[in-house]
Amino acid sequence: MRSQHIWTDRNQNGAKREVRATKFGGVWRFQAKTVGDLDWTYYERPSLEDLLALKEILVRKYQRRRASSEDLASVEKLIEQHGNE
């Protein structure tokens, strides 16, 4: 089952940035686009900031029963792997 989460933040230059994290087939795929960009940028390895933002979103959604514990656990595992590299 596909799981998609979307949020906005500001990059280092203060420009608004939209981030999408999609889980399909057990694999997370991250993409982002800054205001004014025509194409999405896909990330093989998402930044720690994006992983932490996704975890925060999933925690809130899980509390409202709108996200699965498996999704939350998989993101926590990605954060742990990111810290070990």
VOMARMI-619381 format. One record per residue (C-alpha): residue in one letter; x, y, z. Coordinates in steps of 0.001 Angstrom, whole numbers, padded with zeros to 6 digits, always signed. Example, Ala and Ser with C-alpha at 12.3 -4.5 7.8 and 13.67 -1.06 7.14 Angstrom:
VOMARMI-619381
A+012300-004500+007800S+013670-001060+007140
end
This chain:
VOMARMI-619381
M+000000+000000+000000R+001243+003462-000883S+001840+006024+001821Q+002540+009654+000949H+003335+012611+003202I+003831+016205+002035W+005148+019221+003927T+006730+022606+003289D+009711+024283+004864R+012264+026951+004026N+015711+026211+002623Q+018963+027912+003635N+018175+030898+001387G+014701+031350+002865A+012900+030048-000233K+009791+027926+000310R+010404+024238-000399E+007842+021460-000779V+008933+017951+000187R+007154+014697-000627A+007967+011371+000965T+006300+008342-000583K+006552+004767+000613F+005730+002122-001947G+006785-001507-001839G+008527-000944+001487V+010867+001715+000061W+010776+005427+000884R+011295+007880-001967F+011923+011567-001272Q+011483+014435-003694A+011561+018189-003255K+010900+021305-005254T+011653+024923-004423V+009284+027680-005494G+010189+028623-009057D+011685+025234-009953L+010022+023438-012835D+011205+019928-012002W+011285+017840-008845T+014613+016787-007360Y+014693+013138-006315Y+016952+012051-003454E+018622+008649-003235R+019668+009534+000292P+017440+012092+002021S+018895+014624+004424L+018688+014054+008151E+016483+017162+008438D+013956+015672+005992L+013978+012340+007828L+013379+014046+011174A+010571+016164+009694L+008935+013018+008307K+009258+011274+011673E+007567+014213+013403I+004711+014114+010881L+004317+010353+011255V+004248+010565+015058R+001405+013078+014894K-000480+011049+012279Y+000064+007812+014208Q-001485+009377+017311R-004570+010156+015209R-004482+006655+013649R-003687+008040+010199A-000242+006412+009901S+000987+002911+010607S+003482+001857+013218E+005410+000112+010410D+005900+003430+008592L+007120+005074+011780A+009499+002185+012535S+010930+002236+009003V+011682+005977+009229E+013306+005518+012638K+015489+002811+011066L+016488+005195+008246I+017427+007856+010814E+019536+005315+012700Q+021276+004230+009485H+021906+007884+008593G+023623+008413+011937N+025831+005342+011483E+027216+006493+008131
end
